[in-house]
């Protein structure tokens, strides 16, 4: 999040040298763009990990629990 914030602040400082984006250079814009950049970085990090998109399937957990219970019963019976 820190890196995202400073990237946003640097974009505000680069504004006079590029025509890619147009907004005024001020402390308020630097804080707003820094927070927006940091939040975007956090959201993307929450969605994507090193292995790809992160998702949780609750059905898999219940199946694993059922299999463990069945295996435990078989081991206890003989």
DADA-V732211 format. One record per residue. PSI is psi as a letter, one per 20 degrees, with the letter a starting at -180 (999 if undefined). OMEGA is omega in whole degrees, 0 to 359 (* if undefined). Layout:
# DADA-V732211
[[PSI/OMEGA] [PSI/OMEGA]]
This chain:
# DADA-V732211
[[h/180] [g/180] [g/178] [g/179] [g/183] [h/174] [g/177] [g/179] [g/179] [h/177] [h/177] [g/181] [h/178] [i/184] [g/181] [i/185] [j/182] [r/177] [j/181] [h/179] [q/182] [o/173] [r/182] [q/177] [o/178] [r/180] [h/179] [g/178] [h/178] [g/179] [g/180] [g/181] [h/176] [g/179] [h/178] [g/179] [g/179] [g/179] [h/177] [g/177] [g/180] [g/180] [g/179] [h/178] [h/178] [h/182] [h/187] [p/176] [a/180] [h/181] [j/181] [b/181] [p/178] [p/175] [q/180] [p/179] [o/184] [h/180] [h/179] [g/179] [g/181] [h/178] [g/178] [g/179] [g/179] [g/179] [g/179] [h/180] [g/179] [g/179] [g/180] [g/179] [h/179] [h/179] [h/180] [h/182] [i/179] [999/*]]
